[in-house]
Amino acid sequence: MGFPGTLTKAEIATGLLIRSIKVNGDYLLCNECSFNQTQEIDTLDSLVQGGPGRAIANIGAKKFTGSLKFPLRYLKDGTFDPAVIKLINHAQNPISVLKIDSNHILTHYDITAEDHSTDNNELLSIDAVVVKSLTVSCENSGAVSVSAEIEGMIDTRANSDYVVPNSEQGYLGRALTWGDCNAFRAESSMRTVSNLEFSIENSIETPVFLPSYISGLATTRTDQIGLIGVKSVKWSGKVEEFVRKGSDLNTYIHGGWMVSENLTLYFGTMKVLFTVPLFNITEMPASSSVFKRTVTWTGLTKPNAPLSAGQLITFE
């Protein structure tokens, strides 16, 4: 890769290849990492007073959106990354605190409409983050992969902690593979599974409020969003199974909810338990190749059960 000027020869350690973040202070190396400050900026053309051209600006609120993809890994002591545990526990309990630091998140904190310069961006911590969706999946002969979609905001203006590995933690380890996984339920040992995954989806609302204005104190204003609301949480999963002679009549799911079915997925020592899965009818396409059938479901909880960590995922 070539760059103009002296960058090709004099700045080889600028961190261009670093794809890591910190989750509540713990280091996490990602395969893919993308965070961006987003803000709806457009013009209005619906006002007659504006004339035939576009002369009125419409500048919305700022927030952060991002995506992560990383392998599920054991460290050298046989435990998961602390950052992974925090991220997954937050996904199943999205009212917990989640802070993300990165070397690449540049933000302009002040009012966009009042500051048109480009030399005062800052590297700030995203200290109010919610995981919109998180999926853990693994295919036969593959590695266990985790992907997440994130939305966030800056609640307190604080400089980001530069992301480097924790010296006391170390980072030797290995990625989990298909051989570390298992699946079973009350009515089947599920020995013909060839693909499994589970997902957490958190429906998020980010309302926008007009920022206050006090004469002489304009520098304290910001057009960052000020609230993230979690409207609903959904836990779901999917498995693909090979079909054997006789079409596995005793394990074919015809849909509906099954109490105490205890559908369990294992990704290493991470246990995912669906006590009462609400199944969709099994899909089994007929073709000339090997028959594979797909089963999807959604997890049910008691109506009065609190939304707390440990109901879906535990680390044993």
LUMLOPA-600033 format. One line per 5 residues: for each residue x, y, z of N, C-alpha, C. Coordinates in steps of 0.001 Angstrom, whole numbers. Atoms other than C-alpha are relative to their C-alpha. Example, Ala and Ser with C-alpha at 12.3 -4.5 7.8 and 13.67 -1.06 7.14 Angstrom:
<rs>
890 -1190 0 12300 -4500 7800 900 1200 0 | -820 -1190 -60 13670 -1060 7140 -770 1090 730
</rs>
This chain:
<rs>
851 -1188 0 0 0 0 887 1238 0 | -806 -1198 71 1414 3399 -910 -741 1219 510 | 572 -1242 -490 828 6769 701 841 1156 -524 | -780 -1154 454 1866 10229 -455 910 512 1111 | -875 -647 -961 4689 12068 1222 838 -983 793
-916 783 -837 6735 10676 4099 -676 -1156 722 | 713 1027 -761 4041 8350 5447 504 -1402 -341 | -433 1337 398 5396 5396 3461 1302 -408 676 | -1319 329 -534 8805 5592 5119 181 389 1462 | -321 -568 -1305 8574 7544 8364 -1051 -246 1066
1064 167 -987 5287 6600 10054 -587 -1405 -92 | 447 1382 167 5114 2830 9954 -683 -534 1248 | 601 484 -1248 3822 2545 13552 -1159 889 426 | 1080 -921 -312 759 4749 13346 -1248 -701 503 | 1193 708 -446 -1712 2028 14320 -1018 -210 -1083
943 139 1102 -3263 1744 10872 -649 -1374 -29 | 501 1359 96 -3746 -2010 11265 -674 -481 1276 | 581 412 -1279 -5143 -2035 14814 -1515 -89 -132 | 1443 207 79 -8647 -3501 14874 -565 -326 1382 | 381 366 -1356 -9024 -3613 18625 -794 1105 672
752 -938 -825 -11308 -1955 21155 204 -396 1458 | 85 348 -1406 -11688 -1878 24917 -1461 42 425 | 1363 109 -500 -14939 -3002 26521 62 78 1519 | -88 -242 -1452 -15267 -1589 30034 1424 -218 510 | -1389 62 -418 -11488 -1412 30163 753 -1252 -398
-658 1244 389 -10744 -4918 28801 211 -42 -1511 | -430 3 1396 -8950 -5456 25502 -715 -1089 -797 | 621 972 894 -10670 -7188 22561 499 247 -1415 | -470 -69 1379 -9066 -7894 19184 -1097 -513 -926 | 1122 319 890 -11651 -7941 16370 505 -332 -1402
-239 206 1429 -11644 -9328 12853 -478 1201 -802 | 556 -1192 638 -13825 -6393 11828 -504 924 1099 | 416 -979 -1003 -14490 -3206 13774 -325 1296 -711 | 413 -1229 678 -16460 -235 12489 -884 808 930 | 796 -932 -785 -17688 2706 14566 -6 1352 -701
113 -1306 631 -18965 5972 13186 -994 859 754 | 978 -949 -498 -20606 9049 14545 -936 339 -1146 | 981 -250 1050 -23817 9547 12580 -865 1193 379 | 854 -1175 -204 -25930 12649 12170 -723 293 -1303 | 775 -307 1202 -28732 13349 9723 176 1470 -350
-245 -1363 473 -27679 16430 7782 -518 103 -1427 | 613 -147 1324 -29801 17525 4837 -583 1403 -106 | 652 -1288 209 -31656 20487 3398 -1498 -196 -102 | 1457 22 120 -35336 21330 3472 -422 684 -1287 | 521 -616 1210 -37259 22022 298 -1514 110 39
1464 10 -103 -40810 21976 1638 -562 1341 473 | 468 -1307 -465 -40974 25606 2790 -15 983 -1170 | 132 -937 1107 -42267 28159 305 962 1167 163 | -866 -1150 -248 -40225 30908 1982 1440 -274 -426 | -1366 316 389 -37081 29051 999 285 225 -1466
-215 -209 1421 -37577 29750 -2668 128 -1319 -737 | -93 1239 792 -37072 27240 -5483 1250 -818 314 | -1233 727 -322 -33547 26344 -4324 -33 -524 1434 | -117 536 -1359 -32395 24586 -1152 832 971 834 | -667 -1058 -754 -31567 27295 1349 -109 -181 1504
206 201 -1429 -32572 25864 4743 616 -1330 400 | -681 1207 -461 -30422 23334 6629 -818 -696 1087 | 636 811 -1041 -31820 20511 8759 1076 -923 570 | -1089 751 -630 -29173 19150 11156 -552 -712 1222 | 590 807 -1062 -30249 16301 13423 968 -277 1144
-806 353 -1171 -28865 14727 16570 1098 -994 -366 | -1129 907 223 -25570 12824 16790 -141 -1235 879 | -142 1217 -783 -25155 9251 17901 1052 -862 -677 | -1003 899 546 -22788 6360 17272 -646 -1312 -412 | 405 1329 429 -23453 3219 15292 1257 -771 -367
-1186 786 289 -21052 365 14851 -293 -1471 -103 | 120 1442 113 -20489 -3293 14155 1339 -630 384 | -1173 756 -423 -18069 -5864 15528 -112 -1423 -516 | -53 1424 313 -16997 -9309 14413 1311 -542 540 | -1208 536 -608 -14557 -11441 16357 -208 -1478 309
134 1413 -354 -13818 -15108 17134 -226 -151 1496 | 129 345 -1410 -14880 -16660 20418 1260 -755 392 | -1332 515 -268 -11521 -17403 22034 165 -390 1462 | -532 308 -1312 -10011 -19122 25026 1363 676 142 | -1341 -480 -300 -7043 -17382 26614 858 -1167 485
-924 1077 -340 -4006 -19372 27724 -355 -695 1314 | 406 642 -1247 -5561 -20044 31155 -1321 -752 -137 | 1225 752 231 -8649 -21643 29560 -1276 767 232 | 1185 -825 -199 -11031 -18739 30202 -267 843 -1239 | 339 -891 1098 -12849 -16464 27783 598 1385 244
-363 -1405 -144 -11756 -12916 27064 -964 686 963 | 916 -757 -857 -13149 -10722 29889 -879 965 -788 | 787 -921 816 -14275 -8253 27197 -1169 -718 -660 | 1079 767 623 -16310 -10991 25480 -1107 -291 1005 | 989 291 -1042 -18024 -11955 28737 -834 1247 296
719 -1241 -289 -18921 -8328 29440 -934 374 -1143 | 817 -358 1155 -20216 -7779 25910 -1226 -905 -109 | 1114 939 106 -22372 -10926 25889 -966 169 1163 | 885 -210 -1151 -23711 -10350 29412 -795 1291 -146 | 750 -1234 236 -24652 -6813 28446 -1099 -228 -1039
1003 245 1035 -26457 -8079 25340 -1249 -642 583 | 1175 644 -586 -28709 -10304 27466 -579 813 1148 | 497 -878 -1058 -29089 -7589 30117 362 1436 -379 | -459 -1250 617 -28962 -4321 28124 -155 1241 859 | 70 -1166 -876 -29635 -2064 31105 1276 140 828
-1278 -103 -694 -26094 -2689 32394 896 1015 -715 | -891 -1030 540 -23258 -205 31818 972 -623 -997 | -946 460 1010 -21177 -642 28659 714 1211 -577 | -840 -1090 497 -18288 1623 27654 991 -574 -999 | -897 465 1050 -16221 1266 24487 1007 1096 -333
-1075 -886 431 -12864 2843 23687 599 -539 -1286 | -621 389 1255 -11199 2816 20292 1029 1048 -380 | -983 -961 514 -8221 4423 18591 -490 738 -1237 | 427 -507 1298 -10357 5384 15618 -1325 763 41 | 1291 -681 -80 -13507 7111 16910 239 1493 166
-129 -1448 -60 -13245 10792 16068 -1379 625 73 | 1305 -602 -182 -16080 12963 17226 120 1504 172 | 147 -1425 -286 -17103 16592 17178 -1153 138 976 | 983 48 -1077 -18930 17083 20448 -951 1191 -8 | 811 -1205 -99 -20226 20638 20097 -1075 40 -1090
1101 -150 957 -23189 21878 18084 565 134 -1418 | -511 -22 1368 -22512 21153 14408 -350 1303 -704 | 451 -1201 696 -24519 24148 13229 718 1255 464 | -662 -1191 -542 -22443 26503 15381 1515 -58 -144 | -1447 142 119 -18940 25206 14592 297 -698 -1317
-220 531 1347 -17814 24691 11006 1460 -341 -254 | -1413 331 197 -14114 23991 11587 185 -1508 -67 | -299 1439 76 -12447 20593 11060 1229 -373 808 | -1243 262 -720 -9461 20883 13402 -213 -189 1502 | 244 139 -1440 -11135 20329 16768 -787 -1273 327
591 1291 -342 -12321 16713 16639 738 -607 1189 | -574 604 -1191 -11686 14611 19725 -140 -1511 -49 | 72 1447 -168 -11025 10984 20586 -620 -254 1366 | 745 108 -1247 -13680 10344 23214 -526 -1413 203 | 598 1296 -331 -15046 7286 24995 -1494 32 -287
1457 177 116 -18495 6052 24031 -433 -686 1291 | 235 527 -1339 -19687 5624 27594 -1443 -383 267 | 1377 470 -143 -23346 4818 26997 -347 -777 -1270 | 125 858 1179 -23615 1858 24597 -1022 -1089 271 | 940 1118 -73 -26347 -692 23921 234 -905 -1205
-128 978 1077 -25940 -3872 21875 -1378 -207 -637 | 1267 187 710 -28733 -3876 19273 -232 -1460 -347 | 121 1408 352 -28049 -7415 18130 1342 -670 199 | -1219 794 -169 -25551 -10151 18863 -305 -1420 -431 | 183 1352 517 -25178 -13498 17091 1281 -795 191
-1105 942 -122 -22933 -16426 17972 -341 -1195 -876 | 309 1062 954 -22679 -19051 15238 1228 -838 -274 | -1079 895 383 -20624 -22015 14128 -523 -1011 -1000 | 325 1013 989 -20695 -24291 11096 962 -1174 125 | -824 1201 -33 -19327 -27793 10715 1389 293 -564
-1404 -183 369 -15503 -27685 10550 436 1459 16 | -359 -1409 -53 -15527 -23930 11160 298 474 1407 | -265 -621 -1292 -14660 -21547 13981 -1253 689 513 | 1128 -684 -619 -17101 -19971 16427 189 1504 -196 | -90 -1420 326 -17814 -16407 15320 -1073 781 742
938 -894 -679 -19483 -13532 17177 -98 1287 -800 | 212 -1283 669 -21005 -10524 15419 -1001 814 806 | 857 -862 -814 -22678 -7540 17067 -216 1329 -717 | 330 -1343 457 -24430 -4315 16089 -238 861 1232 | -26 -825 -1204 -24108 -1414 18512 -479 1405 -314
322 -1421 45 -25637 2017 19104 411 624 1321 | -451 -611 -1235 -24315 4501 21600 45 1504 -70 | -99 -1446 -103 -23761 8037 22754 1088 334 1016 | -949 -480 -992 -21408 10120 24859 -789 678 1107 | 714 -559 -1140 -22853 10778 28289 874 1009 735
-955 -897 -653 -19765 12356 29839 1199 177 -915 | -1088 -303 933 -17086 14072 27778 1329 -397 627 | -1244 512 -566 -13984 11995 28584 876 -541 -1121 | -929 494 1009 -10879 11232 26530 22 -1516 -16 | -53 1446 144 -10726 7701 25164 1326 -535 508
-1207 680 -453 -8251 5328 26779 596 -737 -1196 | -596 626 1184 -5838 4285 24045 30 -1515 150 | 224 1438 -43 -6356 653 23157 1296 -743 -251 | -1139 906 87 -3411 -1629 23856 -323 -1202 870 | 303 1174 -829 -3461 -5184 25283 375 221 1454
-303 -53 -1424 -3596 -5456 29061 1217 -868 278 | -1241 738 -206 -91 -6488 30115 -192 -1187 934 | 203 1091 -937 -1348 -8618 32997 -894 -1095 -566 | 926 966 579 -3903 -10351 30791 693 -905 -1016 | -595 772 1079 -1703 -11458 27913 -1026 -251 -1093
982 243 1054 -3242 -12473 24628 269 -1257 -792 | -123 1309 630 -2133 -15976 23792 -1292 -775 217 | 1227 763 -129 -5060 -18275 23145 -335 -696 -1303 | 449 665 1235 -7062 -20143 20527 -1473 260 -209 | 1406 -169 336 -10326 -19712 18715 -743 -1317 163
818 1197 -127 -13113 -22170 19530 -462 -454 -1381 | 412 569 1274 -14101 -24509 16696 -1215 -908 219 | 1171 883 -45 -16894 -26951 15877 161 -1104 1038 | -231 1062 -978 -15270 -29578 18095 -256 421 1432 | 289 -500 -1352 -15918 -27348 21136 -1497 183 237
1433 -300 -89 -19668 -27135 20450 -820 -1268 236 | 931 1106 -232 -22625 -29302 21436 -1416 564 11 | 1402 -405 -12 -26419 -29217 21212 -863 -1193 382 | 945 1059 -360 -29228 -31222 22792 -1247 630 598 | 1250 -415 -634 -32789 -30951 24052 -655 -1216 627
600 1089 -766 -35138 -33053 26133 -404 -1175 -874 | 519 1060 845 -36470 -35038 23165 982 -480 -1056 | -951 410 1034 -33299 -35407 21072 1414 335 431 | -1409 -281 -253 -29558 -35692 21443 598 894 -1077 | -387 -914 1074 -29283 -33685 18183 1405 -301 -516
-1331 409 428 -26288 -35673 16937 271 290 -1471 | -226 -262 1427 -26791 -34715 13274 27 1492 -325 | -59 -1449 223 -26538 -30939 13735 1267 363 -776 | -1143 -426 805 -24276 -29311 11144 209 1512 31 | -107 -1456 -75 -24839 -25626 11912 -871 461 1165
815 -494 -1109 -26005 -23820 15043 348 1447 290 | -210 -1395 -367 -26445 -20244 16182 -1104 452 947 | 1035 -664 -780 -28286 -18086 18665 191 1502 -140 | -32 -1449 191 -29151 -14400 18515 -743 702 1123 | 678 -899 -933 -30093 -11611 20889 -298 1282 -755
394 -1233 670 -32038 -8673 19486 -658 929 1017 | 538 -1008 -898 -32680 -5542 21536 -545 1152 -832 | 627 -1101 730 -35154 -3066 20095 284 1305 744 | -513 -1212 -638 -33748 418 20774 -722 1232 -532 | 584 -1290 355 -35317 3875 20776 972 1091 437
-892 -1110 -333 -33123 6998 20643 -737 1316 -254 | 760 -1233 194 -35434 10005 21150 918 1219 -75 | -761 -1229 197 -34235 13491 20221 -698 1139 724 | 526 -1150 -730 -34666 16569 22410 719 1258 -459 | -636 -1259 324 -33981 20225 21747 1003 350 1091
-978 -370 -1024 -30755 21263 23512 -320 1367 580 | 266 -1278 -662 -31081 24059 26051 1028 1032 -448 | -905 -1074 382 -29528 27427 25322 -66 1092 1049 | -109 -1096 -960 -28306 29967 27880 1029 968 -549 | -887 -994 571 -26752 33177 26630 1328 42 757
-1323 -38 -610 -23004 33205 27255 555 -1365 345 | -444 1354 -337 -22844 29434 27876 -175 -953 -1179 | 258 812 1185 -23171 28198 24322 984 -1143 -142 | -996 1055 142 -19974 26137 24597 -365 -1255 781 | 398 1179 -768 -21700 23790 27058 -1041 -819 -730
1051 728 706 -24271 22758 24508 580 -1083 -889 | -380 1058 915 -24097 19588 22454 -1246 -517 -695 | 1147 614 675 -26319 17941 19871 103 -1514 9 | 37 1437 -217 -25500 14433 21087 -1390 -393 496 | 1231 492 -597 -28571 12327 21825 215 -148 1498
-144 27 -1449 -29284 12238 25553 -620 -1191 677 | 705 1133 -609 -31162 8988 26046 -50 -1158 -982 | 186 1229 779 -31165 5397 24795 -986 -871 757 | 1016 834 -637 -34269 3346 25560 -70 -1377 -636 | 153 1373 473 -34584 -443 25277 -1476 -367 99
1437 266 25 -38135 -1302 24206 -332 -1468 196 | 308 1429 -107 -37984 -5080 23924 1265 -804 -256 | -1133 911 139 -35596 -8030 23996 -510 -1321 -573 | 393 1265 622 -35778 -11167 21829 1198 -927 -44 | -1025 1045 70 -33747 -14372 22195 -473 -1062 -980
407 970 1013 -33782 -16761 19246 1193 -858 -399 | -1064 897 422 -31810 -19561 17639 -362 -751 -1259 | 220 778 1218 -31403 -21794 14610 1005 -1137 -43 | -900 1127 250 -29943 -25219 13877 -343 -606 -1350 | 189 803 1201 -29467 -27181 10675 432 -1414 316
-284 1410 -276 -29535 -30980 10797 -48 -800 -1295 | 98 970 1081 -28806 -33737 8325 -1174 -931 278 | 1131 910 -137 -31795 -35968 7684 447 -1409 -363 | -381 1392 215 -31267 -39715 7980 -1184 -803 -549 | 1051 882 523 -33271 -42663 6673 -1194 6 937
1205 -69 -807 -36869 -42464 7841 -380 1413 366 | 280 -1423 -213 -36756 -38639 7930 -24 402 1462 | -58 -352 -1425 -36177 -38706 11709 -1363 448 518 | 1360 -368 -380 -39883 -38764 12457 -104 412 1456 | 124 -270 -1426 -39319 -38696 16203 628 1318 426
-628 -1273 -350 -37304 -35491 16091 -471 1153 -880 | 549 -1052 862 -39270 -33541 13474 -905 902 837 | 754 -952 -834 -40660 -30397 15146 -1124 611 -819 | 1146 -561 707 -44163 -29364 14109 -466 1319 600 | 272 -1358 -458 -44001 -26008 15882 -636 60 1376
627 -225 -1296 -45366 -24499 19070 1004 66 1139 | -885 -124 -1159 -43981 -24040 22549 87 -1322 749 | -266 1235 -734 -42437 -26836 24589 569 352 1366 | -414 -320 -1371 -42231 -26406 28346 1033 -1022 472 | -1084 845 -534 -39064 -27780 30008 706 -798 -1093
-741 644 1079 -37618 -28709 26623 1506 155 213 | -1399 -216 -376 -34325 -27252 27906 950 -162 -1186 | -869 -8 1173 -32845 -26739 24471 1303 703 380 | -1285 -489 -498 -29139 -26256 25200 1039 -7 -1110 | -1128 -115 929 -26292 -25034 23010 1256 278 819
-1281 -221 -660 -22688 -25229 24162 1012 507 -1019 | -1142 -501 750 -19898 -23103 22722 1171 -3 982 | -992 157 -1050 -17013 -24367 24791 -695 -75 1349 | 626 -34 -1325 -17904 -23580 28405 -1086 1059 102 | 1125 -938 0 -20479 -20979 27389 -1278 -776 -293
1247 752 97 -23931 -22480 27926 -1141 947 -337 | 1166 -777 405 -27012 -21112 26156 -1224 -894 190 | 1122 852 -393 -30237 -22487 27661 -1327 667 -327 | 1369 -416 285 -33732 -22068 26210 -932 -959 738 | 844 885 -808 -36018 -23493 28910 -1323 -287 -699
1277 162 712 -39232 -22895 26947 159 602 -1394 | -119 -523 1366 -38499 -22557 23210 -1348 -5 -718 | 1185 -103 855 -41272 -21413 20881 455 -300 -1428 | -540 473 1275 -40529 -23441 17737 -864 434 -1179 | 664 -53 1288 -41388 -22679 14158 5 -1403 -600
52 1311 630 -42313 -25653 11970 1300 -252 -749 | -1239 364 666 -39254 -27481 10672 -126 173 -1510 | -65 -131 1452 -38280 -26592 7117 936 -1071 -547 | -805 1081 558 -37042 -29521 5040 -195 -48 -1503 | 160 -4 1456 -36573 -28817 1323 415 -1337 -605
-323 1240 705 -36548 -31803 -995 837 329 -1231 | -886 -238 1136 -33655 -31848 -3440 804 -1265 -256 | -777 1178 349 -31301 -34279 -5112 1272 -123 833 | -1195 48 -839 -28497 -33396 -2692 -365 -544 1386 | 254 470 -1362 -28175 -34347 963 -1098 841 644
1095 -713 -656 -31302 -33468 2905 517 705 1249 | -271 -764 -1207 -30842 -30716 5464 -1290 678 423 | 1194 -675 -473 -33612 -29416 7634 405 1104 985 | -302 -1170 -819 -33696 -26092 9480 -1101 196 1036 | 932 -255 -1096 -35325 -25435 12851 352 1342 627
-191 -1289 -649 -35757 -21919 14267 -959 123 1170 | 849 -157 -1188 -37182 -20830 17603 279 1335 678 | -131 -1190 -839 -37678 -17943 20017 -150 -423 1452 | 54 364 -1405 -37069 -18165 23755 -1112 729 731 | 1044 -578 -849 -39965 -17590 26169 482 40 1443
-257 -88 -1433 -39624 -16432 29760 -1324 205 722 | 1197 -284 -778 -42129 -16061 32570 -345 1484 -135 | 382 -1412 155 -44170 -12855 32202 523 902 1115 | -442 -822 -1124 -43053 -11683 35643 1488 -154 288 | -1429 211 -227 -39401 -12714 35254 765 1290 -269
-779 -1215 219 -36935 -9825 35655 1015 -204 -1111 | -1004 49 1049 -34573 -9005 32812 1373 135 664 | -1280 -13 -695 -31296 -9969 34448 937 -996 -648 | -1007 878 595 -28070 -11632 33421 -108 -1395 577 | 9 1374 -468 -27901 -15405 33650 -1221 -796 -405
1190 736 398 -31329 -16299 32286 220 -776 -1292 | -238 657 1276 -30018 -17238 28849 1412 -585 -72 | -1387 392 199 -26220 -17424 28887 718 -73 1352 | -859 122 -1179 -23909 -18683 31623 1369 -503 -448 | -1366 437 283 -20153 -19232 31628 420 -957 1097
-235 1031 -1002 -19318 -22483 33358 1501 -223 218
</rs>
